[in-house]
């Protein structure tokens, strides 16, 4: 699924934004599950940053 720029403009909070980013970039079921099971938004964002950093190398 592709997230359009219009959809991104409607994201109003960090939790929803992190979910949208994860949907686009995290494809491994275990990584997605780990993210979904993390209730603290800050920890989810930290996970995404680390994941994207590793993916970019």
C-alpha positions in Angstrom: 0.0 0.0 0.0 1.3 3.4 -0.9 0.6 6.4 1.4 -0.1 9.5 -0.6 1.2 13.0 0.4 -2.4 14.0 1.1 -2.7 11.2 3.6 0.6 12.2 5.2 -0.7 15.8 5.6 -3.6 14.5 7.6 -1.4 12.8 10.2 -1.7 14.8 13.4 0.1 12.9 16.1 3.3 10.9 16.6 1.6 7.6 17.1 -0.3 7.7 13.8 2.7 9.0 12.0 4.9 6.2 13.3 2.3 3.6 12.3 2.2 5.0 8.8 6.0 4.9 8.5 6.1 1.4 9.8 3.4 0.3 7.3 5.5 1.6 4.4 9.0 0.4 5.5 8.8 -2.5 7.9 7.9 -5.7 6.1 9.2 -8.4 8.4 6.4 -9.8 10.5 8.5 -10.0 13.7 9.6 -6.4 13.4 6.0 -5.2 12.8 4.7 -7.3 15.7 7.4 -5.9 18.0 6.4 -2.4 17.0 2.7 -3.0 17.5 3.4 -4.4 21.0 5.2 -1.3 22.1 2.7 1.0 23.8 5.1 3.9 24.4 5.2 6.2 21.3 8.7 7.4 22.0 10.0 3.8 22.0 8.2 3.1 18.7 9.8 6.1 17.2 13.2 5.1 18.5 12.7 1.7 17.0 11.8 3.2 13.6 14.8 5.5 13.7 17.1 2.6 14.3 15.4 0.4 11.7 15.6 3.1 9.0 19.2 4.0 9.9 20.2 0.3 9.4 18.2 0.0 6.2 19.9 3.1 4.8 23.4 1.6 5.2 
